[in-house]
Amino acid sequence: MRSAVVIGLGLAALLTSNISFAKANEKARLKCHIELLGGEQIIHYKIMPAHQGPTYLDKLKKNKRIIKKRSTIRIFDVFECVPFSQKFTDNKANLLEDSLPQ
């Protein structure tokens, strides 16, 4: 009887740790409407840990750059960041996104 209780508690602890591990590995998928130096507007796509997602807009506005593998892209302004599945609130950003190849 006692071993069954110990096994049950062990399984409960294991399941709880797996759930928290899954939450720690969740990803935020964002798209941001950005104006680069020179006036070109782009849609920037980013996948990152979920806990960093809500602060990404502020990070872009503060740093004013996006670092890619071989170059740095200089940012003039960041208009909006939303999850992949949502539409932008600005119609201009939606038109820009629709014009991109899928």
PyRosetta script that sets phi, psi and omega in degrees:
from pyrosetta import init, pose_from_sequence

init()
pose = pose_from_sequence("MRSAVVIGLGLAALLTSNISFAKANEKARLKCHIELLGGEQIIHYKIMPAHQGPTYLDKLKKNKRIIKKRSTIRIFDVFECVPFSQKFTDNKANLLEDSLPQ")
pose.set_psi(1, -45.3)
pose.set_omega(1, -177.7)
pose.set_phi(2, -66.0)
pose.set_psi(2, -37.3)
pose.set_omega(2, 180.0)
pose.set_phi(3, -67.2)
pose.set_psi(3, -32.5)
pose.set_omega(3, 177.3)
pose.set_phi(4, -66.0)
pose.set_psi(4, -38.5)
pose.set_omega(4, 177.9)
pose.set_phi(5, -66.3)
pose.set_psi(5, -43.6)
pose.set_omega(5, 179.5)
pose.set_phi(6, -63.0)
pose.set_psi(6, -43.2)
pose.set_omega(6, 178.5)
pose.set_phi(7, -64.0)
pose.set_psi(7, -42.5)
pose.set_omega(7, 178.5)
pose.set_phi(8, -61.3)
pose.set_psi(8, -44.1)
pose.set_omega(8, 178.1)
pose.set_phi(9, -65.3)
pose.set_psi(9, -38.1)
pose.set_omega(9, 177.9)
pose.set_phi(10, -63.8)
pose.set_psi(10, -43.0)
pose.set_omega(10, 177.6)
pose.set_phi(11, -64.5)
pose.set_psi(11, -40.6)
pose.set_omega(11, 178.7)
pose.set_phi(12, -62.6)
pose.set_psi(12, -42.1)
pose.set_omega(12, 178.5)
pose.set_phi(13, -64.6)
pose.set_psi(13, -39.8)
pose.set_omega(13, 179.8)
pose.set_phi(14, -65.1)
pose.set_psi(14, -45.0)
pose.set_omega(14, 178.3)
pose.set_phi(15, -63.0)
pose.set_psi(15, -41.2)
pose.set_omega(15, 179.5)
pose.set_phi(16, -63.8)
pose.set_psi(16, -42.1)
pose.set_omega(16, 179.9)
pose.set_phi(17, -67.0)
pose.set_psi(17, -35.6)
pose.set_omega(17, 177.9)
pose.set_phi(18, -67.1)
pose.set_psi(18, -37.9)
pose.set_omega(18, 178.8)
pose.set_phi(19, -65.7)
pose.set_psi(19, -44.7)
pose.set_omega(19, -179.9)
pose.set_phi(20, -68.3)
pose.set_psi(20, -33.2)
pose.set_omega(20, 176.5)
pose.set_phi(21, -65.6)
pose.set_psi(21, -39.7)
pose.set_omega(21, 178.5)
pose.set_phi(22, -64.6)
pose.set_psi(22, -40.6)
pose.set_omega(22, 178.5)
pose.set_phi(23, -64.9)
pose.set_psi(23, -36.0)
pose.set_omega(23, 179.7)
pose.set_phi(24, -67.9)
pose.set_psi(24, -26.6)
pose.set_omega(24, -178.6)
pose.set_phi(25, -96.1)
pose.set_psi(25, 4.7)
pose.set_omega(25, 178.9)
pose.set_phi(26, -65.8)
pose.set_psi(26, 146.6)
pose.set_omega(26, -177.7)
pose.set_phi(27, -113.4)
pose.set_psi(27, 143.6)
pose.set_omega(27, 172.1)
pose.set_phi(28, -98.5)
pose.set_psi(28, 129.5)
pose.set_omega(28, 178.6)
pose.set_phi(29, -112.5)
pose.set_psi(29, 111.2)
pose.set_omega(29, -174.7)
pose.set_phi(30, -118.3)
pose.set_psi(30, 155.8)
pose.set_omega(30, 169.1)
pose.set_phi(31, -132.1)
pose.set_psi(31, 136.3)
pose.set_omega(31, -174.8)
pose.set_phi(32, -125.8)
pose.set_psi(32, 137.7)
pose.set_omega(32, 175.1)
pose.set_phi(33, -91.7)
pose.set_psi(33, 116.7)
pose.set_omega(33, -170.8)
pose.set_phi(34, -130.0)
pose.set_psi(34, 143.9)
pose.set_omega(34, 170.2)
pose.set_phi(35, -108.0)
pose.set_psi(35, 125.9)
pose.set_omega(35, -179.5)
pose.set_phi(36, -86.9)
pose.set_psi(36, 164.7)
pose.set_omega(36, 171.1)
pose.set_phi(37, -60.2)
pose.set_psi(37, 132.3)
pose.set_omega(37, -175.4)
pose.set_phi(38, 104.1)
pose.set_psi(38, -10.7)
pose.set_omega(38, 173.3)
pose.set_phi(39, 97.7)
pose.set_psi(39, -9.1)
pose.set_omega(39, 179.8)
pose.set_phi(40, -70.8)
pose.set_psi(40, 134.8)
pose.set_omega(40, 177.3)
pose.set_phi(41, -104.9)
pose.set_psi(41, 137.4)
pose.set_omega(41, -178.0)
pose.set_phi(42, -134.6)
pose.set_psi(42, 165.6)
pose.set_omega(42, 168.9)
pose.set_phi(43, -107.9)
pose.set_psi(43, 121.2)
pose.set_omega(43, -178.7)
pose.set_phi(44, -104.9)
pose.set_psi(44, 127.1)
pose.set_omega(44, -179.7)
pose.set_phi(45, -104.7)
pose.set_psi(45, 137.5)
pose.set_omega(45, -176.9)
pose.set_phi(46, -144.2)
pose.set_psi(46, 135.0)
pose.set_omega(46, 172.0)
pose.set_phi(47, -116.2)
pose.set_psi(47, 127.5)
pose.set_omega(47, -175.8)
pose.set_phi(48, -149.5)
pose.set_psi(48, 169.2)
pose.set_omega(48, 174.6)
pose.set_phi(49, -57.2)
pose.set_psi(49, 142.6)
pose.set_omega(49, -173.3)
pose.set_phi(50, -58.1)
pose.set_psi(50, -33.6)
pose.set_omega(50, -177.5)
pose.set_phi(51, -70.8)
pose.set_psi(51, -16.7)
pose.set_omega(51, 178.3)
pose.set_phi(52, -92.0)
pose.set_psi(52, -14.6)
pose.set_omega(52, -175.6)
pose.set_phi(53, -56.8)
pose.set_psi(53, -49.8)
pose.set_omega(53, -176.5)
pose.set_phi(54, -63.6)
pose.set_psi(54, -22.7)
pose.set_omega(54, -177.0)
pose.set_phi(55, -100.4)
pose.set_psi(55, 1.5)
pose.set_omega(55, -175.2)
pose.set_phi(56, -65.3)
pose.set_psi(56, -38.7)
pose.set_omega(56, 178.4)
pose.set_phi(57, -59.0)
pose.set_psi(57, -47.9)
pose.set_omega(57, 179.2)
pose.set_phi(58, -63.5)
pose.set_psi(58, -37.7)
pose.set_omega(58, 179.0)
pose.set_phi(59, -63.1)
pose.set_psi(59, -44.1)
pose.set_omega(59, 178.5)
pose.set_phi(60, -64.0)
pose.set_psi(60, -42.7)
pose.set_omega(60, -180.0)
pose.set_phi(61, -63.9)
pose.set_psi(61, -35.8)
pose.set_omega(61, -178.2)
pose.set_phi(62, -76.0)
pose.set_psi(62, -46.8)
pose.set_omega(62, -174.4)
pose.set_phi(63, -79.5)
pose.set_psi(63, -29.1)
pose.set_omega(63, 179.2)
pose.set_phi(64, 58.6)
pose.set_psi(64, 31.8)
pose.set_omega(64, 176.3)
pose.set_phi(65, -159.0)
pose.set_psi(65, 154.1)
pose.set_omega(65, 173.7)
pose.set_phi(66, -121.6)
pose.set_psi(66, 125.3)
pose.set_omega(66, -179.2)
pose.set_phi(67, -97.1)
pose.set_psi(67, 119.1)
pose.set_omega(67, 175.6)
pose.set_phi(68, -102.4)
pose.set_psi(68, 179.2)
pose.set_omega(68, -176.5)
pose.set_phi(69, -58.2)
pose.set_psi(69, -44.0)
pose.set_omega(69, -173.5)
pose.set_phi(70, -114.9)
pose.set_psi(70, -3.8)
pose.set_omega(70, -176.5)
pose.set_phi(71, -155.5)
pose.set_psi(71, 169.1)
pose.set_omega(71, 175.5)
pose.set_phi(72, -115.4)
pose.set_psi(72, 131.6)
pose.set_omega(72, 178.6)
pose.set_phi(73, -100.5)
pose.set_psi(73, 124.7)
pose.set_omega(73, -178.5)
pose.set_phi(74, -88.1)
pose.set_psi(74, 132.2)
pose.set_omega(74, -176.4)
pose.set_phi(75, -104.3)
pose.set_psi(75, 135.7)
pose.set_omega(75, 172.9)
pose.set_phi(76, -92.4)
pose.set_psi(76, -45.3)
pose.set_omega(76, -178.6)
pose.set_phi(77, -153.1)
pose.set_psi(77, 148.2)
pose.set_omega(77, 174.8)
pose.set_phi(78, -115.6)
pose.set_psi(78, 119.3)
pose.set_omega(78, -175.7)
pose.set_phi(79, -87.1)
pose.set_psi(79, -46.4)
pose.set_omega(79, -171.8)
pose.set_phi(80, -165.0)
pose.set_psi(80, 144.2)
pose.set_omega(80, 171.0)
pose.set_phi(81, -126.6)
pose.set_psi(81, 131.6)
pose.set_omega(81, -180.0)
pose.set_phi(82, -137.4)
pose.set_psi(82, 160.1)
pose.set_omega(82, 173.4)
pose.set_phi(83, -61.9)
pose.set_psi(83, 153.0)
pose.set_omega(83, -179.5)
pose.set_phi(84, -49.4)
pose.set_psi(84, -40.6)
pose.set_omega(84, -172.0)
pose.set_phi(85, -76.7)
pose.set_psi(85, -10.5)
pose.set_omega(85, -178.0)
pose.set_phi(86, -100.3)
pose.set_psi(86, 158.7)
pose.set_omega(86, 173.5)
pose.set_phi(87, -89.0)
pose.set_psi(87, 153.2)
pose.set_omega(87, 172.8)
pose.set_phi(88, -69.9)
pose.set_psi(88, 153.9)
pose.set_omega(88, 176.4)
pose.set_phi(89, -78.0)
pose.set_psi(89, -25.9)
pose.set_omega(89, 179.1)
pose.set_phi(90, -86.8)
pose.set_psi(90, 125.2)
pose.set_omega(90, -178.1)
pose.set_phi(91, -64.5)
pose.set_psi(91, -32.4)
pose.set_omega(91, 179.1)
pose.set_phi(92, -61.5)
pose.set_psi(92, -40.4)
pose.set_omega(92, 178.2)
pose.set_phi(93, -67.1)
pose.set_psi(93, -39.4)
pose.set_omega(93, 177.8)
pose.set_phi(94, -63.7)
pose.set_psi(94, -40.3)
pose.set_omega(94, 177.7)
pose.set_phi(95, -65.5)
pose.set_psi(95, -40.4)
pose.set_omega(95, 178.1)
pose.set_phi(96, -62.4)
pose.set_psi(96, -44.4)
pose.set_omega(96, 179.6)
pose.set_phi(97, -65.2)
pose.set_psi(97, -39.7)
pose.set_omega(97, -180.0)
pose.set_phi(98, -66.1)
pose.set_psi(98, -26.7)
pose.set_omega(98, -178.7)
pose.set_phi(99, -80.2)
pose.set_psi(99, -12.0)
pose.set_omega(99, -179.8)
pose.set_phi(100, -76.8)
pose.set_psi(100, 144.4)
pose.set_omega(100, 176.4)
pose.set_phi(101, -68.1)
pose.set_psi(101, 145.1)
pose.set_omega(101, -178.5)
pose.set_phi(102, -92.7)
pose.dump_pdb("model.pdb")
